[in-house]
């Protein structure tokens, strides 16, 4: 089993960069909920979304803080 792309460890308050930009133009999201689902708030427009952990793991590019 390859370990070159480990799953990101995130905590509430972390900022993450997703692969695709939001329609408002921002790539940066703040984590507001961690569990089976991940709650995110866009740092450009304030939109709140919930992603399943598997979808989040596919879409996250890097954890910034």
Order of alpha helices (4+ residues) and beta strands (2+ residues): beta-beta-beta-beta-alpha-beta
